[in-house]
Amino acid sequence: MKKVILLVLTVTVILTACGPGNNGELIGVQGRKKFFEPEPFEMSFIPAGSFIIGPSDQDAVNAMNTVSRSVTVNAFWMDQTEITNNKYRQFVYWVRDSIFRTKLGDAAIADYQFFRVDEEGNEYDPPVINWEEKIDFKNQEILDILEEMYYPPEERFAGRKQTDVRKLNYSYFWVDYKQASRSRYNGETGEYEGKVTGLDGEESDVVNRSSFIMHDEVNVYPDTLTWIRDFTYSFNEPFASLYFWHPSYDDYPVVGVTWKQANAFSIWRTEFLNASLRAQGLVDVHAYRLPLETEWEYAARGGLDLSMYPWGGPYTRNYLGCFLANFKPLRGNYIDDGAVYTAKVTSFEPNEFGLYEMSGNVAEWTRCAYHPSAYVFTHDLNPDYQYNARPDDPPILKRKSIRGGSWKDIAYFLQTSTRDYEYQDSAKCYIGFRNVRDFIGVD
């Protein structure tokens, strides 16, 4: 009996000695769950690696805006396809419904709770939208409040009541880490040292951490008239009227989206996911964003260094004579590749990383500002060149890099190394985008 008691005491001592702070050894903070990043839906994992960025063949148009150099990029996730009309429409509908609920919540309609309340029945400050409350469109009081969200009678076509897309504005925030890194907190004075430049171009003193929280607002509806505006003496009205909203084009890449709209979508998508994770008691993940130029090129090559095209070979046809991407293969001949305009995503074979249409279909926005010499002065680790252009900046400062070529471009623009640009406040019927998300880890 004594031996049994002694054994229990010994085990107790050993177990308690492993507790935090009992033996003076560092064992880390206990009680935290081990995190395993789930695989994002319809995204491919791009492993970290180094590659030779820049032209893999001759500079056919003598652009002289690339040089060949070895760089390294960290691991990340990337959308397997461009963002489709249907996925972007989810963003547009969310913005519309959030505005609806905000207006109804402000009106405080009896028997409806469009803002969430705490345990004591008080609304949060600032208000939090209650998505579980259904909007009763048969309620006349609700209809009267939402009337201003529709086109006025004189602007309605054939008397149809439609949402006024000019009012679908998304207000969003982000932290400017680059500006934050240039300031210092003085522990002796309790003040920050440094300046911060706002989106309006005005420079001010850093007051506290809130000085680096940037706020902007953007209309989220795509510019559908780009199908007409981008081409002279060309009939494209059918696409202007149907392409974005018609279900037949659900799986086609969204176009007519500016660089700012693409960034706003990325911020919304991040918060949309993280809000769901928090509701499940899980931790946040990295933000969705547009890819860096180098990330885009690395992913487009599919692990095949020095490849001219994402499929690896130097030709735009396979051994059967079929074109390998959606572009303008011959003068005046758009249909030989199977599509006159854009094609459904996944219409062509993916590259070695499982990414579809990295060349052709639509060109894609990147995160980076465009500079002809960017490859010369950027770092060789995750090269990045950004500039937040202000509304009154000259056009040259609003240039953002686009990659991949589109359905209207010749084969040169489909090369993995070809660089081009468009202005951040411009929308085109041949430019879309896809998101990346940094991998949580080191390999």
N, C-alpha and C positions, 0 to 999 in steps of 0.2 A: 504493500500500500504506500509506503514511504517513497519507493522508487517511482511510482506513478505520479505522485504529487510533485516530486523533484523534476520529473520530465515535463510536466505541465508548466511549472515555473520557468524552466529553461526556455521552452518555446515562447512563452509570454515575453521574456526579456529580449529574445532575439527579434520578435515581431515589433515590439515597441521601439527597439533601437533603430529600426528602419524608418520610423516616423520622421517628419520634417523637423530639423533643428535639434533632434535628440542626441545625435552623435557628432555634431559639428561639421559634417561633410555636406558638400553641395550636391543636392539631388534634383534640383529644378523645382518649378512650381508643379504641385501635384493636382490631380483632379481634372486636368484638361483632356478632352477626347482627342485621340489621334486623328489627323485630318487626311483624308484621301480625296483628291480632287476628282469629282465625277466627270466623265467625258461629256462635253457639251453636245447638245443636239445638232446633228448635221454639220459638225465641224471636224476638221482633220488635225491631227497632232503633227506639228512641224518640229523635228528635233533640232537642238542647237547645233551649229556647225559653222565652218568657215568656207568661203568660196571666192572665186575671182569675179568681182563685179565689173560690169562694163562690156564693151563690144566683143562678141565672139566671132565676128566677121568684119568685113569692111564697112566703113561709115558711108553708106550709099548716098546720102544726101549732104554729106560734108557738114553735119551739124556741129561737130566738135564740142559736144556738151557732155561727153563721157570719157573717162580714162579707165584703163584696166588696173585694178588693185585688189589685193587680198583683204577681206574684211570678215568679221565674225558677228553672228547674230545669235541671240538667246532663243530658247525654245518658246513656242507659242502655239495657240490654236488658231485655225483659220476657217472661215466659212467655206464649205465645199463648193458652193455656187454663189453667184451674185445675189444680193438681196432681191427677192422677187416682188412683183406688184402686190401679191397677197400678204406677204410679211410686212411690207411697208404700210399697207392699208391698215394693218392691225395698229400701227403707231398712230395713223391719222384718226382712226375710230376712237382710240384711247383718248387722244387730245380732245376730240369732239365731245365724248361722253363726260370727260372731266370738267369741261366748261359748262355743259348742261347741268351737272350735279352741283357745281359751285354756285351757279346762278340760283338754282332751286334751294340750295342750302342757305344762301343769303336771304332768300325770301321767307324762310321759316314757315313753310306751309304746314298747317295742322295735319296730324296723323302721318306725317312723313319725316324721316330722319336721314337727310342726305349728308350730314356730317356725323362722324363717330363721336361717342360720348364716353367718359370714364365711368368708373363704378358708381360714382355719385350722381351720374346723369348730366355732367357738365361737358360742354364741347371743349376740345383741345384748342390751345392757342400756340401756333396758328391752326386753323381748322384742318381736319383730316377727312378726306372723302370717304363716305361709307358706300362701298361698291355693292354691298348686298341689298341695298334699297333699290327696288325696281322703279323705273319711271313709267307712270301710268299716262300714256298718250291719249287716253280718253277723258282725262280730267281737264276740264276747261281752264281752270286756274293755272295748271301746269302749262297748257298750250299758250296761254296769254303771256306767261313769263318768258317762254322760249321763242316767241314770235320774232324777236329781234335777231335770232340766230339764223333766220332764213332770208333768202333774197326778197327784197321788197316787191310788191305786186307788179310794178312797172318793169322790173328786170326779169320776171319769170317767163320762161319759154313755154308756150302752149299752156299756160296756166298752172304748170307743175310746181309744187312746193318743194324746194330743194335747199339743203344747208348752204349758207353763204360761206364758201371756202376761204374767203378773204379774212374771216374771223377765227380761223383755226390756228391760233398762235400758241406756241409752246414756250413757256418761261422756264429756263433751266439755269443751273449753277454748276460751277466746277472750280477746282483749286488750281491756281497758277503756281506750280511748284518751282518753275524756273525763276520767277521773280522772288519767290520766298527764299530760295537758296542764296540770293544776292544780298539779303538783309541779315542783320545780326541783332540778337537780343542782349542788351547791356544789363547784366545782373545787378550792377551797383546802382544804376539810375532807375532800373525797372522800366526802361523804354526801349523801343526798337530803333535801330539805326539803318537808314536807307530810304529809298524812294520806290514808289510803285506807280506804274502807268496803267490807267484804266482803258476800257475798250473805246472810250471817246478820245483817247490820245492825251488826256490831261494827266499831268504828273502831280503826285501828292505825297506827303509824308506817310510812312508806315505807322499806323496807330496801334494795331494789334493783329492777331491772326486773321481777323475778318477782312483786313485790307487785301488779302490774297484770294478771297472768294469772289470769283467773277460771276456776273449775272448777264444773261442775254435773253433775247426773245426773238423767235423766228417763226414765220408762217410755214407750216409743214406740208401744205398741199403741193404736189409736183406741178411744174409748169407744163401743162399738156399742149400748149400752143407752140412749143419748140419744134414739134413735128412740121409745122408750117414755116416758122421763122428761120429755121436752119437751112432751108433750101429755097432757091429762087427759081421761079417758073417750074415748079414741081407740085403735083397734086398729092397731098398727104393728109387731107382733112379727115378721112375715116379713122386714122390712127389718133388724131388729135381729140376726136370725140369719144372714142371707146377704149383706147389702149390701157389706161390706168384702172378703170373701175369695172370693166366687163369681165365676167368669170372666165371667158375663153382665154384671157391673157393672165390668169392667176399665176401661172408658173413661168412667166416671162420676166426678164430683169426689169426692175423699175428704172425709169429714166426721167429726165426733166428735174432732177434733184441737184441743188447746188451743194458746194462743199460745206457750207454752214448747215444746211439741212441734214446732210449725211452725218456731221458731227453731233447735231442735236439728237438724231435717231440713236446714235451710239450711246450717248449719255442716258437717254430714256431706257434703252434696252438694258443697260447696266443696273439702273435703279429698279426696273421691272423684275429682273432676276434676283437681285439682292433682297428686295422686299419679300419675295417668296421664300428665300432661304432663311431670313430672320424669323418669319412666321413659323418655320419648322424648327426653330432653335438652333440653326446652323450659322456658321460664320460667313462673312462676305467673301467673294472671289474678286479677282482683278477686273478692271473695267474693260468693257468692249471699246474699241477704237478703230480708226482707220489704220491700215498698215503703213509702216515706214517704207520708203522706196526700196531700201535694201531688203527688208523683209519680203516685200512683194516679189522682187526679182529672185531671191533665194527660193521662195515657195514655188514660183513659176517654173524654175529650172527642175524642180522635182528631184533634187539630189544628183542630177546629171550636169556636172561642171562643164563649162564651155559649150553648152548646147544652145543652138541658135533659136530653137522653138521649144515650147514646153514638152512636146512629144519626143524631143531628143535629136531628131534628124534634121538635115538641112533643106528638106523639101516640104511643100505644103500639101502634097498628095500622098496617099498610101500606095502600096504595091498594086492595088486594084484600080488606081486612078481616081479615087474618091478624095475630095478635099477634107482636111483634118480640122478645119475651123470655119467659122462664119465670118467672112470678110468680102472684099470686092476682088474676086479672083481675076477677072478680065475686064478690059475697058468696056464700060457700058453693060456688063454682064454680072448681075448680082445673084442670079438664081442658081448658078452651077454648083454652089455648095449646099443647096437645099433650102435656102431661106432668102427672101428678098430683103426683109428688114431684120429685126431681131429674131432669134430662135428660142425655143423653150430651153431653160437651163437643163443641163445633163443631156443635151442633144448630141454632143460629141464625147469621145472617150476622155476620161480623166488622165492626169499625169501621174507620175510615180507616187506622189503624195496624196492622191485621191481627190485632186482639185479639178473642177470642171471649168472649161472655157476661160482659162487664164490668158488665152490669146483669142481675140475676136469676140463676136457677139456685142458686147459693149466695153468701151474703155472704162477704167476704174480710177476713182479718186484715191489718192494716198494722203497721208497725214502731212507730208513735207511740203514746204514752200519750194518753188522752183528757182534754181540758180544754175546757170550753165557750168559754173566751176565748183559746184557743191562737192563733187567727188574728190576734189583736190584738198579742200580745207576741213572736211568733216573727219571725225575720229574714225579709227579702224575697228572700234568695238561698238556695235549697234549704231552705225552712222545716222545722224539725225540733224536736219536743218529745218527750223521752224521760224515763222514770223507771223504774229497776229496782226494782220493788216487792219487798219482803222477805216471807217467809211470815207474819210477825206484823204486817204493815202493815194498816191498816184497808182495807176493800173499796174505798173511793173512790179509793185510790192504785193499785189493781190494774186500773183500767179501761183498756182498749186500744181504739183506734178500729177499727171495721169499716166497710166501704164496699160499696156495690153492691146491697144488697137480695138477697132470696132467693126461692125457689119458694113460700114461704108468706106473702110480704109483699105489701102493696098497692103501687100504682104510685109513690107518693110516695118510697118508699125506693129506687126504681130511678134516681132523678135523680142526675146526676153530682155534684151539690154536697151531697147529703144526708149528714149525719154521724150515726153511731150508735156505740154501744160495747158491749163485753162484757167480763167479767172474765177476766184472763189465765189463771187456773187452771180456767176453765169450758170444757166441751166441748159443742157443740150440733150437732144433726143438720142444721142449715142454714148452718153456717159452715165454709168451707174456706180455701184460700189459694193464691197463686201467688208465684213468686220474681222478683226483679229482680237485675241484675248491672251495676255501673257500667261504662260504656264507657271503654276505655283511650285517652284522647285529649282534645281540647279542643273538638271540634265534632261 
